[in-house]
């Protein structure tokens, strides 16, 4: 009678454990998915936000983890977007006594004297080495005699010295003041500020900007915040309603909680059945 009762309980726990396992085996795990996102994009796609056009510059996926320790590899997805500001402000500072290239020639920046200068000069830099090398009647290097620099001229086997200040052409110079406009690198450039340390130039020209996009992260475009998600290695989804993602993650968390509970029921049921079966067939002491 004892074994018959044990068999009934064993059968009950086996059926209970099998039923729990069958639910786990047949249930489909929910996944993140956006049916109608604001934007579903691939690499190279363009889209607009509040009149500003953006381009998906890149989408990448990197494998990590796994290997010889039995861990499953994971995929880290990310991307980058770019856009062009057609009227971006650019600035550049020319330091005092520095050499700059302007309209293809080399000049030295000389700021006017004083505590509060408002102008500077571009003084042409004379390429003395090139001039000497181009003149076959003189040596390629100057000499200094008693503190004065000379150019060595050769004529009929004799040498003569010409002061360098007389031989080389006088450098040209142009003065610019704050507010003046000059053409620099193809742009109408304004002298916006002059200090004793240098002159600051400013101009308006297009500038390309980029923003990195992480998986399951927020990104702000033209003041609009989006939730970024990469469903695969070549697709980027932008969704402005974060609640859509939050609801799905809650469903996934609930699914895992239920699955863990069913696994617990199955394990406890099968373990109890084995325990009862073993106890029912233990030898009697009388």
C-alpha positions as CSV (number, residue, x, y, z in Angstrom):
1,X,0.0,0.0,0.0
2,X,2.9,2.3,0.8
3,X,4.5,1.8,-2.5
4,X,1.2,2.3,-4.3
5,X,0.7,5.6,-2.6
6,X,4.3,6.6,-3.4
7,X,3.8,5.7,-7.1
8,X,0.7,8.0,-7.2
9,X,2.7,10.9,-5.8
10,X,5.7,10.2,-8.0
11,X,3.4,10.2,-11.1
12,X,1.9,13.5,-10.0
13,X,5.3,15.2,-9.6
14,X,6.5,13.8,-12.9
15,X,3.4,15.1,-14.7
16,X,3.8,18.5,-12.9
17,X,7.5,18.7,-13.8
18,X,6.9,17.6,-17.4
19,X,4.1,20.1,-17.8
20,X,6.3,23.0,-16.5
21,X,9.1,21.9,-18.9
22,X,6.7,21.7,-21.9
23,X,5.6,25.3,-21.3
24,X,9.3,26.4,-21.2
25,X,10.1,24.4,-24.4
26,X,7.1,25.7,-26.4
27,X,7.0,29.3,-25.2
28,X,8.5,32.0,-27.5
29,X,10.8,34.5,-25.9
30,X,9.7,38.1,-26.6
31,X,12.3,40.3,-28.4
32,X,12.8,44.0,-29.0
33,X,11.0,45.2,-32.1
34,X,9.7,48.5,-33.5
35,X,6.9,48.2,-36.0
36,X,6.7,51.9,-37.0
37,X,9.8,53.7,-35.7
38,X,10.5,57.3,-36.6
39,X,13.4,56.2,-38.7
40,X,14.7,52.8,-39.9
41,X,18.0,53.4,-41.5
42,X,21.0,51.6,-43.2
43,X,24.5,52.8,-43.7
44,X,24.5,55.7,-46.2
45,X,20.8,56.6,-45.7
46,X,19.8,60.2,-45.3
47,X,17.0,61.7,-43.3
48,X,15.8,65.0,-42.0
49,X,15.0,66.3,-38.5
50,X,13.5,69.8,-38.2
51,X,14.9,70.7,-41.6
52,X,18.4,69.5,-40.9
53,X,19.6,66.6,-43.1
54,X,21.6,63.8,-41.5
55,X,23.5,60.9,-43.0
56,X,24.2,57.5,-41.4
57,X,28.0,57.5,-41.9
58,X,28.7,54.1,-40.6
59,X,27.2,51.1,-38.8
60,X,29.6,48.6,-37.2
61,X,29.4,45.4,-35.1
62,X,32.2,43.9,-33.0
63,X,32.3,40.4,-31.6
64,X,33.5,40.0,-28.0
65,X,33.6,37.3,-25.4
66,X,33.2,33.5,-26.1
67,X,36.3,31.6,-27.0
68,X,37.7,28.7,-25.1
69,X,35.9,29.2,-21.8
70,X,32.4,28.2,-23.1
71,X,31.0,31.7,-22.9
72,X,28.7,32.8,-25.7
73,X,30.1,35.6,-27.9
74,X,28.3,38.9,-27.7
75,X,27.9,41.6,-30.4
76,X,28.5,45.3,-29.7
77,X,26.8,47.5,-32.3
78,X,27.3,51.1,-32.8
79,X,27.1,53.8,-35.5
80,X,27.9,57.3,-36.5
81,X,25.9,60.1,-38.1
82,X,27.0,63.2,-39.8
83,X,25.5,66.5,-40.9
84,X,26.8,69.8,-42.4
85,X,26.4,73.2,-40.9
86,X,26.5,75.5,-43.9
87,X,27.0,78.7,-41.9
88,X,29.5,77.5,-39.2
89,X,31.9,80.1,-37.7
90,X,35.5,79.3,-38.1
91,X,38.4,81.1,-36.4
92,X,42.2,81.0,-36.7
93,X,44.8,82.9,-34.7
94,X,48.0,84.3,-36.3
95,X,50.6,84.6,-33.5
96,X,52.8,87.6,-33.3
97,X,56.2,87.1,-35.1
98,X,55.0,83.8,-36.6
99,X,55.2,82.8,-40.3
100,X,52.0,82.3,-42.2
101,X,51.1,81.4,-45.7
102,X,48.8,83.9,-47.4
103,X,47.8,83.7,-51.0
104,X,50.6,81.3,-51.7
105,X,53.4,83.4,-50.2
106,X,55.0,83.3,-46.9
107,X,54.6,86.3,-44.5
108,X,55.6,87.2,-41.0
109,X,52.9,88.5,-38.6
110,X,53.9,91.7,-36.9
111,X,51.5,93.2,-34.4
112,X,51.6,96.9,-33.8
113,X,53.3,98.1,-30.6
114,X,51.3,99.3,-27.6
115,X,49.3,97.9,-24.8
116,X,46.1,97.7,-26.8
117,X,46.9,97.2,-30.4
118,X,44.2,97.2,-33.1
119,X,46.3,96.4,-36.2
120,X,49.0,94.2,-37.5
121,X,51.2,93.8,-40.6
122,X,51.9,91.0,-42.9
123,X,55.5,91.4,-43.9
124,X,56.7,89.4,-46.9
125,X,59.4,86.8,-46.1
126,X,62.2,87.0,-48.8
127,X,63.5,83.6,-49.7
128,X,67.1,84.6,-49.8
129,X,68.5,81.1,-50.4
130,X,66.4,80.8,-53.6
131,X,67.5,84.2,-54.8
132,X,71.1,83.4,-54.3
133,X,70.8,80.0,-56.0
134,X,69.1,81.6,-59.0
135,X,71.9,84.1,-59.5
136,X,75.0,82.4,-61.0
137,X,77.1,85.6,-60.3
138,X,77.0,85.2,-56.6
139,X,77.7,82.5,-54.0
140,X,74.9,80.5,-52.5
141,X,75.6,81.8,-49.0
142,X,76.1,85.2,-47.5
143,X,79.0,86.1,-45.2
144,X,79.2,88.4,-42.2
145,X,82.0,90.8,-41.8
146,X,82.3,93.0,-38.7
147,X,78.6,92.4,-37.9
148,X,77.4,93.3,-41.4
149,X,75.9,90.6,-43.8
150,X,77.2,90.6,-47.3
151,X,76.5,88.8,-50.6
152,X,79.7,87.5,-52.2
153,X,79.9,88.4,-55.9
154,X,82.4,86.8,-58.3
155,X,83.5,88.4,-61.5
156,X,86.5,87.6,-63.7
157,X,88.1,85.6,-60.9
158,X,87.7,88.3,-58.3
159,X,85.3,88.5,-55.4
160,X,83.5,91.5,-54.2
161,X,81.1,92.1,-51.3
162,X,77.6,93.7,-51.6
163,X,75.7,94.5,-48.5
164,X,72.7,92.2,-48.2
165,X,70.4,95.1,-47.5
166,X,71.3,96.4,-51.0
167,X,71.2,93.1,-52.8
168,X,67.9,91.6,-51.6
169,X,64.6,93.4,-52.5
170,X,62.8,95.2,-49.7
171,X,60.0,93.0,-48.4
172,X,56.5,94.2,-49.0
173,X,54.0,94.7,-46.2
174,X,50.3,95.2,-45.8
175,X,48.6,96.5,-42.7
176,X,45.2,95.2,-41.4
177,X,43.0,96.6,-38.6
178,X,40.2,95.1,-36.6
179,X,37.1,94.8,-38.8
180,X,39.1,94.7,-42.1
181,X,38.2,91.9,-44.6
182,X,40.7,89.8,-46.5
183,X,40.5,86.8,-48.8
184,X,41.9,83.8,-46.9
185,X,41.6,80.2,-48.1
186,X,38.8,81.1,-50.5
187,X,36.7,82.8,-47.8
188,X,35.9,86.4,-47.0
189,X,37.7,86.6,-43.7
190,X,37.3,89.3,-41.0
191,X,40.0,90.5,-38.6
192,X,37.8,90.0,-35.5
193,X,40.4,90.7,-32.8
194,X,44.0,91.9,-32.4
195,X,46.0,91.6,-29.2
196,X,49.7,91.9,-28.4
197,X,50.0,88.2,-28.8
198,X,48.4,87.9,-32.2
199,X,45.5,88.5,-34.6
200,X,42.3,86.4,-34.7
201,X,40.6,85.8,-38.0
202,X,37.0,84.6,-38.4
203,X,34.9,83.5,-41.4
204,X,31.7,81.6,-42.2
205,X,32.0,78.3,-44.1
206,X,30.4,74.8,-44.1
207,X,31.5,72.4,-41.4
208,X,30.8,68.7,-41.2
209,X,29.8,67.4,-37.7
210,X,29.5,63.9,-36.5
211,X,27.8,62.2,-33.5
212,X,28.5,58.6,-32.3
213,X,25.4,56.4,-31.7
214,X,25.4,53.6,-29.2
215,X,23.1,50.6,-29.1
216,X,20.1,51.2,-26.7
217,X,21.2,54.7,-26.0
218,X,19.8,58.2,-26.4
219,X,20.9,60.6,-29.1
220,X,19.8,64.2,-29.6
221,X,19.4,65.5,-33.2
222,X,18.3,69.1,-33.8
223,X,17.0,69.3,-30.3
224,X,14.9,66.1,-30.7
225,X,15.9,63.1,-28.5
226,X,15.7,59.6,-30.0
227,X,16.3,56.2,-28.6
228,X,18.8,54.3,-30.8
229,X,18.5,50.6,-31.3
230,X,20.4,48.2,-33.7
231,X,18.2,45.2,-34.5
232,X,20.9,43.7,-36.6
233,X,24.4,44.4,-37.9
234,X,23.2,46.7,-40.7
235,X,20.2,48.5,-39.4
236,X,19.7,51.5,-37.1
237,X,16.3,52.3,-35.6
238,X,15.5,55.7,-34.1
239,X,12.4,56.0,-31.9
240,X,11.3,59.2,-30.2
241,X,8.8,57.4,-27.9
242,X,11.0,55.7,-25.3
243,X,7.9,54.1,-23.7
244,X,7.7,51.7,-26.7
245,X,11.1,50.2,-25.8
246,X,10.4,50.3,-22.0
247,X,7.2,48.3,-22.4
248,X,9.0,45.6,-24.4
249,X,11.9,45.3,-21.9
250,X,9.3,44.9,-19.1
251,X,7.7,42.1,-21.1
252,X,11.1,40.4,-21.6
253,X,11.8,40.7,-17.8
254,X,8.4,39.2,-17.0
255,X,9.0,36.3,-19.4
256,X,12.4,35.5,-17.8
257,X,10.8,35.7,-14.3
258,X,8.1,33.2,-15.4
259,X,10.6,31.0,-17.1
260,X,12.8,30.9,-14.1
261,X,9.8,30.0,-11.9
262,X,8.8,27.1,-14.3
263,X,12.3,25.8,-14.2
264,X,12.2,25.8,-10.5
265,X,8.9,23.9,-10.5
266,X,10.3,21.3,-13.0
267,X,13.5,20.8,-11.0
268,X,11.7,20.5,-7.6
269,X,9.1,18.2,-9.1
270,X,11.6,15.8,-10.6
271,X,13.8,15.9,-7.5
272,X,10.7,15.2,-5.3
273,X,9.6,12.3,-7.5
274,X,13.1,10.7,-7.3
275,X,13.2,11.2,-3.6
276,X,9.7,9.6,-3.0
277,X,10.6,6.7,-5.3
278,X,13.8,6.0,-3.4
279,X,12.1,6.2,0.0
280,X,9.2,3.9,-1.2
281,X,11.7,1.1,-2.1
282,X,13.9,1.4,1.0
283,X,14.1,-2.0,2.8
284,X,11.9,-2.4,5.8
285,X,13.5,-3.1,9.2
286,X,10.7,-5.4,10.4
